[in-house]
Amino acid sequence: DVMRLLGPPDSKKSGGRRSTKETWTYATYKLEIVLDKDRVESVQKTGEYMPQIDSSKHRAAMAEFGNAVTMFEDVKRVNPRDNENLNLLLDGYVQSDQIDNAIRGFSQSVENEPNNKLNHYILGVLNRTLGNFDEATASFKRALAIDGQYADALFDLGATYYNWGVDMIKAAQEAGSDSEEFKEKFKEALPHLEKVTTLKEDDPTVWETLGTIYARLGESDKAIKALDKADQIRKGN
C-alpha cells in the first residue's frame, strides 16, 4: 500500500542482521516510514511538506487556446455563418476563460445578424456559464423563435432552468430555509426537455436529465422510466 500510494522510496535502511524492520525515506514528502515485514509500524515527519505546484503547463495551454480564439475570430469576421467555426470559437472562449469578452462579441453578432440562431444559442451558453440565467434563457428562446425544432437550444433551455433550480436549492440550504421555489424552475424545464426526446430519442443524456428532474419533483414513476430508457440506450438496447 505504501508503494502504491507514494511510489518507491528515495532510500531504504535495514534494522540490522536479525531485524525484520526497514526504514523507508521519502525526501519529497518529508517522511520516514518504519516497516516490520509487511506491516507499517510508524510514520514520522522529518520536516514540513510543501507541495510543488507547477502551473506552467496550464498557462501554456491557456495561451494556446487564446491563440486559437484569435484565429477563429478571424474566420468569423470573414464568414460569420460558418457554424463549425462558431462552435470551435465558443469552446475556445470557454477553455481560455474569456467568457466576458465572448459575451460582448456575440452580443454584437446577434445585433448584426438577428436571424442567426447559432449566435443566439452561443450567447445563451456563455451567459449560463456565468450563472446569468435570465439572459441565458432569453437567448435560447430567441434561437427557438427562429427554429422551433432546434434540439440543442431546447435541451440547453431546459438544462438552464434545471441549473437555476439547483442554484436556488443551494441558496436555500445556505440560508437555512426549506423553500421549494426551485420546483417552479424544474417545472419550466420539463416541456423543453420532453420535446427534445421527440427530436433526439436516442440521446441518453436527455433522458437522464429528464429523469433527474422528475425525481426532484417527486414523479417517481416517470423518473424510473426515463432513467431506464437512458440505461437501455447506453447498453445499445
C-alpha positions as CSV (number, residue, x, y, z in Angstrom):
1,D,0.0,0.0,0.0
2,V,2.8,2.4,0.8
3,M,4.5,1.7,-2.6
4,R,1.2,2.1,-4.4
5,L,0.4,5.4,-2.7
6,L,3.8,7.1,-2.6
7,G,5.9,5.1,-5.1
8,P,9.3,3.7,-4.4
9,P,11.2,5.3,-1.5
10,D,14.3,7.5,-2.0
11,S,16.2,5.2,0.3
12,K,15.8,2.1,2.4
13,K,17.7,1.4,5.6
14,S,17.7,-2.1,7.3
15,G,17.3,-2.5,11.0
16,G,20.2,-4.9,11.2
17,R,21.1,-8.6,10.6
18,R,18.5,-10.0,12.9
19,S,15.9,-7.3,12.4
20,T,12.9,-7.6,10.2
21,K,12.5,-3.9,10.1
22,E,13.2,-1.4,7.4
23,T,13.1,2.4,7.3
24,W,11.9,3.9,4.1
25,T,12.7,7.6,3.5
26,Y,10.6,9.8,1.2
27,A,12.6,13.0,0.9
28,T,10.0,14.7,-1.3
29,Y,7.2,14.2,1.3
30,K,9.5,14.6,4.3
31,L,8.5,11.2,5.7
32,E,10.2,8.2,7.3
33,I,8.2,5.1,7.4
34,V,9.2,2.1,9.5
35,L,8.0,-1.2,8.3
36,D,8.2,-4.6,10.1
37,K,7.9,-7.2,7.3
38,D,4.6,-6.2,5.6
39,R,3.3,-4.0,8.4
40,V,3.6,-0.3,8.8
41,E,5.0,0.3,12.3
42,S,5.3,4.1,12.3
43,V,5.2,7.1,10.1
44,Q,7.4,10.1,11.1
45,K,7.6,13.6,9.6
46,T,11.1,14.8,9.1
47,G,10.0,18.3,8.1
48,E,7.2,20.4,6.7
49,Y,6.0,19.2,3.3
50,M,5.2,21.9,0.8
51,P,3.7,20.6,-2.4
52,Q,5.4,22.0,-5.5
53,I,2.5,23.1,-7.7
54,D,3.6,24.0,-11.2
55,S,1.0,25.8,-13.3
56,S,3.3,26.3,-16.3
57,K,1.6,23.7,-18.5
58,H,-1.8,25.1,-17.6
59,R,-0.7,28.6,-18.5
60,A,0.8,27.3,-21.8
61,A,-2.5,25.6,-22.6
62,M,-4.5,28.7,-21.9
63,A,-2.1,30.7,-24.2
64,E,-2.7,28.1,-27.0
65,F,-6.5,28.3,-26.5
66,G,-6.1,32.1,-26.7
67,N,-4.2,31.8,-30.0
68,A,-7.0,29.5,-31.3
69,V,-9.6,32.1,-30.3
70,T,-7.8,34.7,-32.3
71,M,-7.8,32.5,-35.4
72,F,-11.4,31.5,-35.1
73,E,-12.4,35.2,-34.7
74,D,-10.6,35.9,-37.9
75,V,-12.6,33.2,-39.6
76,K,-15.8,34.6,-38.1
77,R,-15.1,38.1,-39.5
78,V,-14.7,36.6,-43.0
79,N,-17.6,34.1,-42.7
80,P,-19.9,34.8,-39.8
81,R,-22.2,31.9,-40.7
82,D,-19.6,29.1,-40.5
83,N,-21.3,27.1,-37.8
84,E,-18.4,24.7,-37.3
85,N,-16.1,27.7,-36.7
86,L,-18.6,29.3,-34.3
87,N,-18.8,26.2,-32.2
88,L,-15.0,26.0,-32.1
89,L,-14.8,29.6,-31.1
90,L,-17.3,29.0,-28.3
91,D,-15.2,26.2,-27.0
92,G,-12.0,28.3,-27.3
93,Y,-13.6,31.2,-25.3
94,V,-14.7,28.8,-22.5
95,Q,-11.3,27.0,-22.4
96,S,-9.3,30.2,-22.3
97,D,-11.6,31.8,-19.7
98,Q,-12.6,34.7,-21.9
99,I,-16.3,34.5,-21.2
100,D,-16.9,38.2,-20.7
101,N,-15.1,39.1,-23.9
102,A,-17.1,36.4,-25.7
103,I,-20.4,37.7,-24.4
104,R,-19.6,41.2,-25.7
105,G,-18.6,39.8,-29.1
106,F,-21.6,37.6,-29.5
107,S,-24.0,40.3,-28.3
108,Q,-22.7,42.4,-31.2
109,S,-23.1,39.4,-33.5
110,V,-26.7,38.9,-32.7
111,E,-27.3,42.6,-33.3
112,N,-25.6,42.3,-36.7
113,E,-27.3,39.1,-37.6
114,P,-30.5,38.7,-35.6
115,N,-31.7,35.7,-37.6
116,N,-28.6,33.6,-37.0
117,K,-29.9,31.1,-34.5
118,L,-26.4,29.7,-33.6
119,N,-25.2,33.2,-32.4
120,H,-28.2,33.4,-30.0
121,Y,-27.5,29.8,-28.9
122,I,-23.9,30.5,-28.2
123,L,-24.7,33.7,-26.3
124,G,-27.1,31.6,-24.2
125,V,-24.4,29.1,-23.4
126,L,-21.9,31.8,-22.4
127,N,-24.4,33.5,-20.1
128,R,-25.3,30.3,-18.4
129,T,-21.6,29.6,-17.8
130,L,-21.5,32.8,-15.7
131,G,-24.8,32.0,-14.0
132,N,-26.7,34.7,-15.9
133,F,-29.9,32.6,-16.1
134,D,-32.3,35.3,-17.2
135,E,-30.0,36.4,-20.1
136,A,-29.3,32.7,-21.0
137,T,-33.0,31.7,-21.2
138,A,-33.8,34.8,-23.2
139,S,-31.1,33.9,-25.8
140,F,-32.2,30.3,-26.1
141,K,-35.8,31.4,-26.6
142,R,-34.7,33.8,-29.4
143,A,-32.9,30.9,-31.1
144,L,-36.1,28.8,-30.8
145,A,-38.2,31.6,-32.2
146,I,-36.1,31.3,-35.4
147,D,-36.2,27.4,-35.4
148,G,-38.7,25.8,-33.1
149,Q,-37.1,22.4,-33.7
150,Y,-33.6,23.4,-32.7
151,A,-32.9,20.5,-30.4
152,D,-29.7,21.9,-28.9
153,A,-31.4,25.1,-27.9
154,L,-34.4,23.2,-26.5
155,F,-32.1,21.0,-24.4
156,D,-30.0,23.9,-23.1
157,L,-33.0,25.9,-22.3
158,G,-34.3,23.1,-20.2
159,A,-30.9,22.5,-18.7
160,T,-30.6,26.2,-17.8
161,Y,-33.9,26.1,-15.9
162,Y,-32.6,23.0,-14.1
163,N,-29.3,24.6,-13.2
164,W,-31.3,27.7,-12.0
165,G,-33.3,25.4,-9.7
166,V,-30.2,23.7,-8.3
167,D,-28.7,27.1,-7.5
168,M,-31.9,28.0,-5.7
169,I,-31.7,24.8,-3.6
170,K,-28.1,25.7,-2.6
171,A,-29.1,29.2,-1.7
172,A,-32.0,28.0,0.4
173,Q,-29.7,25.5,2.2
174,E,-27.1,28.1,3.0
175,A,-29.9,30.4,4.4
176,G,-31.3,27.5,6.4
177,S,-34.6,27.7,4.5
178,D,-36.8,24.9,3.4
179,S,-38.2,26.9,0.4
180,E,-39.4,24.9,-2.5
181,E,-39.3,27.7,-5.1
182,F,-36.8,25.7,-7.0
183,K,-39.6,23.4,-8.2
184,E,-41.0,26.1,-10.4
185,K,-37.8,26.2,-12.3
186,F,-37.8,22.4,-12.7
187,K,-41.3,22.5,-13.9
188,E,-40.3,25.2,-16.5
189,A,-37.5,22.8,-17.7
190,L,-39.8,19.9,-18.3
191,P,-41.7,20.8,-21.5
192,H,-38.5,21.7,-23.3
193,L,-36.7,18.5,-22.4
194,E,-39.7,16.4,-23.1
195,K,-39.8,17.9,-26.6
196,V,-36.1,17.1,-27.1
197,T,-36.9,13.4,-26.5
198,T,-39.1,13.5,-29.7
199,L,-36.2,15.0,-31.7
200,K,-33.2,13.2,-30.2
201,E,-34.9,10.0,-28.9
202,D,-31.6,8.0,-28.7
203,D,-29.6,10.6,-26.6
204,P,-29.2,9.1,-23.1
205,T,-28.1,12.4,-21.6
206,V,-31.5,13.9,-22.4
207,W,-33.3,11.0,-20.7
208,E,-31.0,11.1,-17.7
209,T,-31.6,14.9,-17.2
210,L,-35.3,14.4,-17.6
211,G,-35.3,11.5,-15.1
212,T,-33.4,13.6,-12.5
213,I,-35.9,16.4,-12.8
214,Y,-38.9,14.0,-12.5
215,A,-37.3,12.6,-9.3
216,R,-36.7,16.1,-7.9
217,L,-40.4,16.8,-8.4
218,G,-41.5,13.5,-6.8
219,E,-42.7,12.0,-10.0
220,S,-41.0,8.6,-9.3
221,D,-42.8,6.5,-12.0
222,K,-41.7,8.9,-14.7
223,A,-38.2,9.2,-13.3
224,I,-37.8,5.4,-13.3
225,K,-39.0,5.2,-16.9
226,A,-36.7,8.0,-18.1
227,L,-33.6,6.6,-16.3
228,D,-34.4,3.1,-17.6
229,K,-34.6,4.5,-21.1
230,A,-31.2,6.1,-20.7
231,D,-29.7,2.9,-19.4
232,Q,-31.2,0.9,-22.3
233,I,-29.7,3.4,-24.8
234,R,-26.3,3.2,-23.2
235,K,-26.4,-0.6,-23.4
236,G,-27.4,-0.5,-27.0
237,N,-30.9,-1.9,-26.5
